[in-house]
Amino acid sequence: MRDFATSESPAVQTQLNRLAALSLPQGRFGLETIRALLARLGDPQKRLPPAFHVAGTNGKGSTCAFLRAMLEAEGLKVHAATSPHLVRYNERIRIAGELISDALLAELLGEVLDIAEDLGPSFFEVTAAASFLAFARIPADACVIEVGLGGRFDATNVLDDPAACGVASLGIDHEAFLLAPEDGTPAEPIARIAFEKAGIAKAGRPLVTQSYPDAAVEALAASAAKAGAKLLMRDAAWRMEAGETIDYGDAFGRLTLPLPTLSGAHQADNATLAVAMLRHQDRVVVSPEAMARGILAAQWPARMQLLHTGPLTNLVGGRQVWLDGGHNPDAGQAIARHLAGPVHLVIGMLANKNPAALLAPLADRLLSLSVVPIPGHDAHPPEAFAPHTDLPIASFTDVAAALRDLPPEGDVLIAGSLYLAGTALSANGETPA
C-alpha cells in the first residue's frame, strides 16, 4: 500500500518525494521495523502525554475528533495523529491544536528518513515516527492517535501504556491485509476483523468498545483477556440511547448530552464512545460539561459533510452537495440512513474496493450515476459499476465536469473515496485547517 502527497512548500515536497518512494515490502507484517526506527530516535513513543488510541473500521476518525474536541473544551492542549490526509499531508499531525507547520514537518520527516534509510520503512512507519517525535518534544496535556490500518500490526501500535484504547464500529474492509491467512487467528471474517482491531489492547488499561455480533465479541474478549486489558463494552459497561438528546450511563452515573452537530445518526455512537473512553481512564480529568461542549464543537471533514457555497457547489445552482469518503458496506448503510431523499451520485472508488458497497444501499434513491477518476490512484472504470445498477452510467474527467452535466433538479452526493473527497474539498476552497 502506498500514499501520495504534495505541498506548496519546497522543503516539505522534498521530503514527501522521499516518502512517496517508500512502500510496504510484500508480505511484511509486524512491528519490528517501527520499533527499530523509534529506538534510533530515542523511543519518543515512551515520552508522550496521556494517549488515547482508537481503532475501528468506520468511525475511528470521528471518535478521535470528538476526543480532541472534548479534551480541548476542558482547556487542555492536545496533539493528534490521524489519517489519511484529505488535501495536505500536514493534516495528519496536529500539534497542540494546530496543524503542524511546514518548517517543522520538513525537519521531522527529514530527520526520520535520514536515520531510517537502511531499515526500509514504509510511508506509514515514517509518518508514525515523525508524529511521535513531535508529540514527545512539544509539551501538551494529551494526545489522540488514530490507527491507520487494522490495529495489531499498525505502525501506531507501539504505545505500551495508553490512557485508554477504543474500538469503533466493525465491518469488512482492507480484506487483503486484515483477512490474510494466518495460523491462530479467527476464521470468520468479522471475528478476524475484531481480533485485528483488538490488537491495540494493553495490559491494565481500558479497552472501550461498541457492541458487535457474537463472533466479534468473542474475539474481542479473548484478545482483551490475553493482553490483560480491561474490556468495557457498550451495553455491558456503558450504554447510550439517542433521541432529541443522548442519554448516556455507566457505573459512574448518567449524563444527558447534546446530539452532535456532525451529520449522521451514527455520530452519536462515535461521540459516546469518546465519552466512555474518557470516563473509564484515570490520566486526565474531563468534566461532563466539557464533553457536552466537545460534542457540539467537533468537526471531521468528508464524513457526511454538507459543502459550503464555493466553486463546486455553484456549478449546481445552490442545491445541497453532500461529501462522504466512505467506501465499505457499513459506510454505505450510514450514508443511506442519513439521506432524506433522492440524489445524484458522483462516485470515484479505488480499484481494490467493491462498488456494491455504496451502490447497493443507495440503489433506491439514486437519480443518476456519474463516475470520475481519483487523481494519482488506480480507480474503478465506469464499466465496473454496471453490474451493480440499472441506471445509465456517465463518465467524466473530474467532479466539476460531472456537476456541470447534472440535470437541473436534485441534490448531489460525492462519495466513494477519501482521496476523491480531498480533491472535492480543495476544488471547493474548503481545505481542512
N, C-alpha and C positions, 0 to 999 in steps of 0.2 A: 504494500500500500504506500502511496506517495501523496504528498500535498504540494500545493503551489501557492506562491505569494509574490506580490510586487509592492514596491514602495517608491514614493517620490523622493525619499532620502537616498542619495548615492551611497552613503556609508551603510545604511540598512540593506539596500539592494545587494551590495557586495556580499554580505553575509547570507542573505536569502538565496542568492545564486549558489552558494556553497551548500546550503540546506537542501535545495532542490535536487542536488546531485546524490543525496543520500536515499537509500531505500532499505527496507527490512529484508535481510537475506532470506531467501526462500527456505521455509521450513524452520526458521529460528524462532523459538518461543522461550521465554524465561526472563528473569530479572538480572542475570549475571552481568550483562553489559552495562545497564544503567547503574547498578551498584558499583561496578568498577570505575565508571566515569565519575560518579559522585564522590567516591573515595579520593580520587585525584584532586577533587575540588574542596576537600576537607569535610565531606559529608554534611553539606548545608541542610539537608532534609532533617537532620537531628537537632537543628537550632531554630526551628520555625516557631512562630506564635501558635497558640492553640489552633489545631487544624480540623476542619470539617470536610470529610471525604465522601463524595457522592457518586454512586454508580446507578445504572439502570438502562433499559432500552429506550424508553421515552420518558421525558420529564426530569431527567437529572440536571439539565441546564437550567430549567425553570426553578427547580428546587434550590440550586446554587444562587440564583438571582434573588429568591426570597430570603435565603440565609443571609446574603450580603446586605440586603435592604434592612432586615431586622436588626442585625448587628450594628449597622450604621445608624439606625434610628435610636439605638441606645447610646450613641455618641462615640462609638468605637471606631478605630481605624482598621480597615480590612484590606488585606491582599486577596486577589482572586486569580485562579488559573482555570480557564475554560477553553473549549474547542468545539468545532473549528472556528476560525475567524470568518466573518462574512465579507468584509471589504478590506480591512487592513490587518496584517499579522499582529499588530500591537494589541488588538482586542483580546488576544489570548492571555495577556499578562496585565493585570491591574494592580497598581502599587498604591496602597493607602487611599483607595477610592478613585484613582485616576489611571487612564491608560498609560502604559509605560511610554516614556519619551523615546524619540528616535535615537538620541545620543546614547542613552542607557541601553536600549535594546541592541544597538550595533556593538557596543562594548561587551555586553554579556554574551551575545551569540559568538562574537569573535573569540572571547576567552574560552568558551566551552568547546567550540570547534577546533581551536588550536590544540587544546590539551587532549582531545578525544581522537585525533586523526588516525592513530593506529588501532583504535578499538572497533572501527566500522560501525558507529552508532546509527540509529535510524533518525529520521526527521523528528519523530515524537520523543525519542530519548533525549535529543539535544534540547528540544523545547522544554521538556520537564526539568532538565538540569538547569537551564537558564532561569526558569521560574523559581525553583528552589533557591538558587544562588541569590536572586533579587530579594526573595522573602526573608532569607536569613540575614542579609546585610542591612536591610532598611527596616527600622522599627515599625511595628503595628501591634494591634491587640488580638487579632485573629486572622486566620486565612481560610479561604474556601477553595477547595480543589475538586474539580470535576474529572472523573475518569474519562479517558479518551475512548478506549475500546475494550469491552469486557470488564475486567477487574483483576482477576488473578495474575495475569501476565502484563497488565498495563504498566506503562513506564511510571505512572504516579504511585504505584503500589509499593512504595518503599517507606511509607510512614509507619514507624513502629509503635507510636503512642499517640494516635489522633484523639482529639476531644470526643468525636463521635463519627461513626460511619453511617451512611444511609443508602438504601436501595429503593429507587423509584419504580415505576411500572416495568413489567417484564413482557417481552414479546420476542418473536423470531426475527433476527436481523444479523447481518455480518456472518452468515452461515459458514462461509469458507474458513473463517478463523475460529469462531466460537463453537462450531459443531464438528470440527476436525476430529477424526477418530483418535481416541487416546485411552489406554487401559486405565481402569479405575475411576472412570468418570460416568455419570448417569447416561443411560441410553436414550431416554425420552427427551426430545428436543427442549421442551420448556424446563424440564428439570436440569438439563445440562446448562441452559442459559442461567438459571438461578445459581447453579454451582459456580459458574464463572464469575458472576456478579458478587456473590458472597465471598469470593476470594479476597476481598479487601478487609474482611473481619480481622480484628486484632484482640489479643488476649486482654481480658479485663476491661475492655472498652465497649460502649454500647453500639450495637448494630440495629438500627431502626429501619423498619421496612413497611411497605404497603401490605395488603392482603393479596394472596395469589391462589391459583389452583393447587390441589393437594400435592401433586407431584413436585411442584416448585417449593412448596412449604417444607416438604420432607428434605429436599436437597439443601435449602437454606438452613434448616435446623441442624442438619448433620455438619455442615460447614462451620456454623457458629460454634457448635459443641467442640469440634476438632480444634478450632482456634482458641477456644476458651473465652469467646466473646459473650456479651450479654445480649441475647436476642430479644428485641422489643418490637413485636409485630402488631400492625393495625388490627383492630377488633379483638386483640388479646391484651396487649399492654396499653394501647391507646385507641381511641375511637373518634370519629367525626361524622357529622351529618350536616349537609349544606341545604339551606332553603333561602330565605331572604338574608340570613346571616349564617355563619358557621358555628355550630355547636361542637366544641372540642372537649374531650375528657380523658383524664388519665389518673394514676394513683395520687397525683398532687392536687387534683381538683378539676373543676370545669372552667372553661373560658367561652365567652361569646365574642366572636371575631368577625370582622367585615369580610365580605366577598372580595376576591382580588379584582383589581382593575384590568389585569391581563385577561384577554378574551379566551373563552372556552371553559366549560364546566369542570374539566379535568384540572384546571389550575387551582381549584380549592383543594384537591388531593395533594398537589405539589406543595402548596402553602402549608398545609397541616403536617406534611412530612417534615418540613423545615421546623415547624413549631415543636414537633415531637423530638427531633434531634436536639434542639436547644434545651428542652425541659428535662431531658434524660442524660445530660452531661454536667460536669462539675468544674469546668475550666474557666468559663466566662458567665457572667450574670446578665440576662436579658429579660426585662420586665414584660408582662403581658401587654402593657401599653405600647412598648416599642415593637412588639410582634405585630400588633394591630396596625401601627403606622407603616411598618415594613411591608405588610401585605398590600397596602394601598399604593406604596411608592415603587414597588418592584417593577422593573422593565426588563423585557427579554425579546430582542428583535427577531422577526421572522417566525414567530410562533403565533399563528392566527393574528397577525398584525394588520390593522387597517391603515393603509398607506395615506399619508398626508397629501394635500394638494402639491403637485410637482410636475416635472416634465413628463413622467409616465402617466400619471393619473389624468393629466389634462388631455391626453390622447383619447380618452373615453368619456369626455364631457361631464365630469363631476360625478360619475357613478362610483359606487363603492368598489374599491380594489383591495382584496384580501391577499396577504402573502403568508405562506407557510412552507417551511423547509422539510416537512415530514415526508418520509419515503417508505415506510413499512406499514403493515396492516393495522397495527394499533393506532398509528398516526392518522391513517386514512379514516378509521372509525371516529376518532376525535374530531377531525375536520368535518365529517358528515354530521355529527351531533351538533356542531356549532352553527352550521349554515342554516339559515331560516328559509331560504328559497333557492330557486334555480340560479346557476351561474355559468358563465363561460370559463372553461378551464384552459389556461395556458400552462403547459407542462414541459419540463425538462427533467430527465431522470438518468442517473448513471447507468451504464450498461450492465452492471452487476446487480441491479435492483429489479424487482418484479413489478411490471406495470399494473398488474391486477391489484397490488396493494392499495393504490389510490382509486383506480377506475371502478373496482367492484363496489366499495361502499358509497361512492358518489354517483353510481350509474343512474339513479332515478332523479337526479337534479342537475344534470349537465345539459346546457343549451347548445354548446359547441365544444370542440376539442381542437386545440392548436398546439403543435409540437415544435419546440425550439431546441437548439443545441445548448450545451453548457460550455462556455469558453474554457479551453485548457484541459478538458476532461473528455473521456470516452462516454458518450451518451447514446441512449436508445434512438434509433431512427424511427420515423413515423410508422413504418410497417410493423414494428414490434408491438405497437398499441392496438393494431387492427383486431387480433383475436379476442380482445377484451372489451370491445364496444361495438355498438351498431351505428354509431354516429359517423358521418364523414370526417375524415382527418385532414386538417390543413397543416402545412409545414411552412415555417418562417425562419428567417436568418437570426432573429433575435426577438426579445419580448416586445420592444417598441413596434416592430413591424407587425407582430401578431395583434397588438392592441389596435393599431390603425385599421385593421381589416375586420374588426368585430362588427356585428350588427348593431344598430343604434340603441337597443334596449337590453337591459340585463346587467347584473353586477358581474364582477370578474374575480377569479381566483387564480393566482400564480403559485404553483406548487411543484413538488417533486424532488427538490434537492436544496440543501442549504447553500451549495455553491451557486445555484441559479438565483436563490434569494439574495445572495450578496451582490450579484450583478444588477438585480432589480433595485435594491436599496441605493446602490451607487448611481444608477441612472435616474432615480427619482430625487437625488440630493438628500438622502437620509442615512448618511454614513454613521454607524454607531459611535457614540462618544463616551 
